[in-house]
Amino acid sequence: MYAHHILRNTFRFITTICAALKPDQQYRFCPSYALAVATQFAVFPTFGLRVGVVENLGLGLIFTAVSLARGYLLRRLFDRLHF
C-alpha cells in the first residue's frame, strides 16, 4: 500500500514536471526519463541489482537530471569556444 502511494506521487511529480516544461524541453526530458527507467529495468537484473519500482523511478530522475545538466553545460562550453 505504501509503495503504491509513493509510486502514485512520483508519477504525479513527473507529470507536473513535464507539464511545466516548454515543448522543446519536454522532447528532451520525457523521452530521456522513460529511456533511463526502461534501461534500468532491463539492465539492473543482469548485474544482480534488485531495485524496486519506486527506487527505479527516483534513480531515473537523477540520471536524467545529470544527463540534461551535462548537455546544457557542454552546449554552453562549445558556444563559448565558438564551435
ZIBEL-V962247 format. One record per residue. NEAR is the number of other C-alpha atoms within 8 Angstrom. Layout:
[[NEAR] [NEAR]]
This chain:
[[4] [5] [7] [7] [8] [9] [10] [8] [8] [10] [8] [8] [8] [8] [8] [8] [8] [10] [8] [6] [9] [7] [6] [7] [8] [12] [8] [9] [11] [9] [9] [9] [11] [9] [8] [11] [12] [8] [8] [10] [9] [8] [8] [11] [9] [7] [6] [6] [7] [6] [7] [6] [7] [10] [8] [12] [10] [8] [9] [13] [9] [8] [9] [12] [8] [8] [8] [10] [8] [8] [8] [8] [8] [8] [8] [8] [8] [9] [8] [7] [6] [5] [5]]
